[in-house]
Amino acid sequence: MEKEKNETNKETIIYFPQGIPGFEEYKRYVIYLSEEFSPFKILKSIDNDELNVKFIIVETNLIKPDYKIELTDLDREDLRYEDGDVVQDFFIVTIDPKNYKNSYINLMGPLVINFTKELGKQLIIDRYIEQPLYYFLKEEENSK
């Protein structure tokens, strides 16, 4: 896999100050790219190589172009967001190794990464909004 590089050609380490829910002790991550797995990417923790903590992620606009995230003031503060920052949101993909057709993304827990500040945060979207909790990657499942 090729590592994502920034303009200075160094490995970009994204810091999640609160960690990712369920993995709070892992704060530093690197994004790995591979043309073979495009448009998916790997978000891998570099805090503990022995446990090999990693997530498959995909840009939200590639899966659900109409998906919009409204950052709260606290989110903006946590991400040190300023106008002009390069910010991208991602879904975490859950792969069912026994049946890939059952793989899905979690619509209620997107990741937001401020590449300018090298900071990330997983948002927990209010469950009362009108959208499904999961989106199955096999399209027929979403029409049910």
N, C-alpha and C positions, 0 to 999 in steps of 0.2 A: 504494500500500500504506500502511496505517496503521502507525505505529510503536508498539511496546509502550511504555506509560508506567507509571511507578510512582506511588505515592501523591502525590509532590511534583510530578507532572506534568512531570518532566524525562526525557530519554532515558536509559534504563538501559544502562550499558556494563558488559558482563560481561568480566572479565579472566581469561584462561587462562594462568597462570604458566608452564606448560611448552609452551604452544601446543597445537595439535592435531597428532598424528602425521602427518608429511608436510608440515605447514604450521607448523612450530615457530616461525618468525620472526613469525607473526601472532598477537598476544596479546589484542587488544581487539576485542570483537564486540558487535553490537547485534542484537536479535531483532525482526524485522518480522512483523506480522500482516496477514492479509487475509481477510475473510469469504469472498471468492471462492475461496480456496485452502484454507479450513478443512477438516480440522484441521491442515494442514501450516503450518509457519512457515519463515521464512528467517533463518538465522544468518549475518550479514554482517560481515566484518572491516572495521574502520575504520582499519587501519594503513597501507593502501596503496590508495587509490581507483582508481588506474590499472589494477591487476590484477583488481579486482572479485572478491575471494575470498569465496565464499558457499556455504552448505550448506542443503539442504532438511532440516528436522528435524520430528519428530512425537513427541508424548509417548508413552512406552512403554506406559502403561496403556490408551491408545486402540487400540493394535494388538494387544498381547499382555497382557491383564489379569493373567495369571498370572506374568508376567516379574518376577523379583525380583533386586535388586542388593544384595549385601552389601558395604558399604564397609569397607575395611581400616582399621587405625589410621593408616596413611600417607595414605590417601584422605581420612579425616576431618581430618587435620592439614593437608593441601594445600588443602582446602576451608574450613578454619577452622570446621568444623562444631560447633555447640553445640545442645543441646536447644532446641526452639522455632524454629530457623531454617527458613525456607521453602526447601525443596530439591525439585527436580523432575528426573527423568531423561528423556532423549530418545534416539531412534534417529536416525541419519543415513540419509537416503533416497537411493538411487542411481537416477536416472531414465535409462532408455534412450531417447534422443530418436528413434531409428528405430522403436522399438516399445514404447510405454508399458506394454504388458502384461508386459514383461520387467523392470519396475522392482522393486526389492527394498530391504530394510533389512538392515543389518549387525547381527546380534544379539550379536556379540562385541566391539563397540566403542561402547557407549552413552556419551552425554555426561551428566554430572551437573552441574547448576548450582545453586549456593547463592545464591538471589536476595537473601537477607538480607545476605550479605557481598559480593555481586556478583562471585563467583568461579566458575570452571568448570574441568572436567577431563574428558578422554576416558579412560575406563577401558578396559583391555585385559583381557577376561574370559578366565580359564584355559580353554584349548581342550579340556581333558579332562572338562569338565562335560557332562552328557548333554542337549544341545540342539543343534539345527542351527546352522550358521554364518550362514545367510541366511534371511530370510523374504520370500517373494515377495508383492507386494501383490495379485496376481491369485490368489485363494484356491485354485483348482484345482491350481496348481503345488505347493502345500504338502502336498497329500495324497499326493504321489508318494514 
